[in-house]
Amino acid sequence: MNNSSILNAQNRFSWLDQLLNSNITPTAELIPYLKDLRSFCNLSIPGFFKKISYNTLQNATLNPKTTYTLNANSRDRWELMKNKREQAYRFLLESFPPTSIKEEIEQNSREYKAQIRECLWHATQCSQAYLELFRDLKNFLDTTDNNSSNIDIIKLKNIFDKSRIRYLDIISSSSAPETLTPEPAKLRLIDGGKDA
């Protein structure tokens, strides 16, 4: 039997004791690793132990060189390992009831959905701004003759000003409204507009 396997088993006993005595801060992430012994074998804790195969752990706990003290409730160290793992699992379930984990997942899901809604709203605003500006510039080019004048420059300026005012929230990083269809910003009269 490999000495590192025996040390792994002894360190697992020690780690379980420290967890049960609250000398180690429990975390909900440990729950899946302690639900059964095969899962526990896949657990690796830096400074304590690495992953180990189920059979190797069993042989290491039963090896006479393993010095962890037995108690009256277990006939051998393998049974003791099973009991301690089960105690630690119940301890973690009491520390992190499934309802609190579910609530945390639901809260994260709500926050994630809110971020998605905000991204979609900003993407919609950017698309709408581009399409409206494109349409207005196309109309301007289609209705402008080759003799450029100051009036054409004023019309072009008005198109850009209208777009900037309506979609100011895109560049100001404002939060998305509750719905994904925000009302456009109110427009203001610009000197030198259409009838100038």
Secondary structure, DSSP 4 states (H G I P E B T S, - for coil): --HHHHHHHHHHHHHHHHHHTTSS---GGGHHHHSSHHHHHT--BTTTB----HHHHHHHHHSTT--PPP-TT-SSHHHHHHHHHHHHHHHHHHHS-HHHHHHHHHHHHHHHHHHHHHHHHHHHHHHHHHHHHHHHHHHHHHH--SS--HHHHHHHHHHHHHHHHHTHHHHTTPPP-SSSSPPPPPP---TT-TT-
